[in-house]
């Protein structure tokens, strides 16, 4: 269990909380990507919140302000996507230093607007205050368009594990940004997954509507960490194949830019531990696999392994060697603050 997970557990124990269905109109409570609320005359709402903080999640002097605005909403909406909900509304609370209330704020809001249009979301309120550092806190609401409920707890031994998209692309973009290349047009395709992530909204809705996954979550903190969380929540283990992981490709130009750090920043390591991809990780019972072929973007889905009765999370390499997969992804309470190189 990571330090962040331990902190969440302390909060859950200290504050009256709802985990599963309750008479208060909660269908799923804490412990998943978003809470699910029942609503009269419909299937209900998924609700989540997310903090995006200067010096922890972004650097105001390195990240373009429009990307900070865009990503603050996109990453929050990713939690709704993981529940199969259609993003709809959001609340925005901003804490700003006085020097950031003019040009920086205008560009930040331009990015928020871009994400809102892309996700078809509308701002319905929030708050503003003066702060020493930039803080953006978002509460997001998504419509549940089916009675099906999918969280992290439903996987069973023998389910197949799938991921969407290519993993590690956001981490590669972050490494380029750290080296001062955030505005280099020639590297825009490599930077975009980090600066302007696109959660797979239609895929998430389709999967839940068609009752395909037994468990699902978004990949926000790295596959090694998020797979461990899904397995722990479902009470299962996993065995994945390293060569099946759809890892980012590193071009010769980018490898040259990375310089002395390149040997350690392998495609596979970034795919396992990088985080920030905002793709989906989900478990599928074997009997439901044929139905998955009709999913939007099926060609970009990859089966990386399966769940097991043994609660260990293991990875097998190309040589047949198996080792434990430690959760080495993003954890703000374990990670050192990135250096401004």
N, C-alpha and C positions, 0 to 999 in steps of 0.2 A: 504494500500500500504506500503510495507516494505521500509526501508531506501535505500536498494540497488536499488529497483525499482524506487524510487524517483530520485536517482542519474542518472540512465539510462535515465529517462524522461528528466532530465535537459540537458544531453548530446545530446539527440535527438533534443531538441528545439534549442540548441546552434549551432549545426553543420548541414550543409546541408545534408539531409538524404533521403533515399528512404524507404517507408513503404510497398507499394504494387507494382503491375506491373507498369513498366515505360518504356519509349522509350530508356532508356540506357541499355536495355537487362536484367533488373532485374525482376524476376517473383515474388519474395517475398523479402522484405528488413528486416529492424530491427524489433524486437518485437516477433520473433520466435526463435527456437533453432539454426537455421542456415539460411543464406541468400541463395536464389535460383537464379542462373544465367542461362540465355538462351545461347545456343551455336549452331553454324551452324553445320548441319549434324548430330545432336543428340538432346537429350532431355535436356541437360544442366548439371549444377554442383550445388551442395550444398557446401557452404563455411562457415566456422566458425573459431573462435579462442578462446583460453583458456589459462589462466595464472595459474601456479602451484607454489606457493611461500612458502619458508621456514618460519616457525613460524606462518603461516596462514593456510596452507593446509596440512603441514607435518612438522615433527621434524627430522632434519638430524641425531640427536643422538639417535633417537628411531626407526624411520622407516628404514628398510633395503634399501640401495641405489638402488638395482635392482627393488624393488617395487615402489620407487619414479619414476624411469624411465618408468616402465610399466604403472603405473597409469596416468602419465602425458599425455600419448598418448591415453590410453583407455578412459579416461574421456572426452577428446576433441572429440574423434570419436563418443561418445555417442550422441552428438548433430546431427551428420550426420544420425545416426540410427533413431533418432526421426523424421527425414524428409523422411525416406524411401530410403535414398541414400546408395550406396555401397562405403564404405571407400576406397580411392585410394592413395592419396598423402598427404604429410605434410611438413611444414616448421618448423624448430626448432631453436629458439633463446634461448641461454643459458647465464646467468650471474653467474659467479662462483668466490668464494674466492680462493686465490692461493692454500690453503691447500686442496681444493677439486678437484684439477686438475689431480690427479694421481689415487690412488686406488679407491676412491669414484666415480670418473668419469667413470672409467672402468666398475664398477658394475652398475652404472646408465645406461650407454649405453647398457649394456647387457639386462637390463629390457626393454629399448626402443625397442631393436631388437626383443625381445620376443613378445611384443605387436604388432609390425609391421608385424611379420610373422603370428601371430594369426589372425590379421585383414586384411592381404594381402595388406598392405600399403607400400609405398616407400617414403623415404626422398628425397626431391628435392631441398633443400636449407635451408638458415637460417642465423644466425649470432651468434657470441660469444663475450663476453666482461667480464672484471673483475668487480666483485660486492662484496659488503659487505656480502650479504646473497645470497643463491642459488635461482635463478629465472629461471623457464622454461616456455617459452611462445610458444605455438604451434598454427599454422594455418593449418587447415585440409580441404581437398577437397574430396568430394564424388560424384560419378557418379549418375545421375538420370536416371533410366532405364525405366521410364514411363512418360507419359504426365500428369499424375495425380499429383496434388499439395496438400499436407496436412500440415497445420500449426496449430496454436493454436486458430484460430478465427472462425472455422466452426461449432462448437457444437450448437445444437438447443434444446429447452426444450423437454424433453422426451427421449433424447438419453441415452443409457446405458453406464455407466462408468466402464471401465476395467483397471486392472493393470496386468502386467506380473511378474512372479517370486514370491519370498518371500521377504517381506519388513522388514527392520530393521536389516538385517544380517551385513551390513557394519558398522552400529553403534555399534553393539555388538563386532565386531572385533576391532573397535577403542577403546572401553572401555578396552578390554584386552591388547591392545598395550600400552595404557596409564599406565597400571599397570606393564609394563615391561615384558610382555609375548610374544613379537613379534617373538621370535625365538624358542618358545617351540613347539616341533614337535607334541606333543599330542593334541595341540590346533590348529593345522594347518587348519583343515576344518572350524573352527570358524573364524580364522584370514583371510583366503583367500578372502572372499567377500570385505573386507576393503582394503587389500593390492594389490589384483590382480582381480579387477572386470571384468566381461565379459559382455559387452553390447549385447543385443539380435539382432544381425545384420540381420539374415535371417527373423526373425519375422517382423522387421520394414519394410524390403523390400517387404515382402509378403503382408502385410496390405495395403501399398500404391499401389502396383501393382494391387491388387484386389479391390481397391477403397472401403475398408471396413470402415475406421474411418472417421468421420466428422471433428475431431480435434485430435491432438496427440502431446505429448512432452515427454522428458525423465525425470525420477525421480532422480534429482541430489541434490535437496535441502530439500527433505522431502515431503511426500504426503500432509501434511497440507498446506504447502507453495505452492507447484507446482499445486495442484488442485485449489487453490485460483487464481493463475495466469492464468490457462486455462479458468476458468469461467469468470474472468474479461476480458480477451481478446475476448471471444465469446459473452459477454453480457448476460450470464445466471447465474443461481445459481446451487446448487447441494445439494442433500440429500443422504448421504451414511450410511451404516449400519456397526456399529463397529465390530460385530461378523463375518462379511464377509471379513474383511481385512486380507490378508494372512500374519500374523505376525510371526517373528522369534521365534523359540522355544529356551528356555534357560535351559540348562541341570543343574542338581544339582551341578556338578563340577564347572561350570562357575558361577552359582549363589553364590557358596562359595567364589570364587575368587573375585567377585564383592563386597562381604562383606557388609559393612554398607550402601553402595549406592544401593544395590539390590532392596529394596522396591520401590524406585523412578524410577529405570530403568526397567519398565515393558515391556513385549513384545509389547504391543499395543503402548505405548509411543514411543518406538524406531521405530516402523513401521510408525507412523504418522509424527514424527518430526526428525528422525535420518538423513536422506539424504544419499548421496553417493552410493545409490543402483544401479543407472544407468539402471534401468528397464524402462518400458514404461507405461505411463498413456494415455488412449485414449477413445474417445466417439464414440459410434456406434449407428446409427439410428436403431430402432427395426426391420425394414424390412431387414436390412443387417445382423442381428444376425445369421440366418441359415448358411450363407456363412462362418462365423467366425469359425465354427466347423472344417473346413479344414485347419486352420492355423497351421503352424509348432509349436509344443509345446502347442497345445490347452489345454491340461490337466493342464498346469501351468498358465493359464489365469483365472482371477477371476473377476466376476461382483460385484462391491462393492456398487453400487447405481445408481442414474440417475441424469440428469440435470433437472433444474426447471426454470419456468418463474421468480419466486422470485429470486433476485440476491444474496440472502444470501447463504452461504455455511454452511450446517448443518450436524451434526452427531447424529445418534440415537443409544442408547446403548441397551443392552439385556433386560432391564427393560422397554423399551418403552419411555425413557426420551430423549428428543431432546435438543441439545444445539448448539450454534454457534461454528464452528471449526475455531479457530484462527490460522493464519499462524505462527507457532512456529518452523519452520525448520531452516536450516542454512542461515544466512545472515551475511556476513563478516563485515558489517557496524553496526550491532546491537549486534553481539555476542562478548562475552569476549574471550580473548585468552585462549585456554585450558591450564590447569595447567599441569606441568610435574610431575605427581605423581609417 
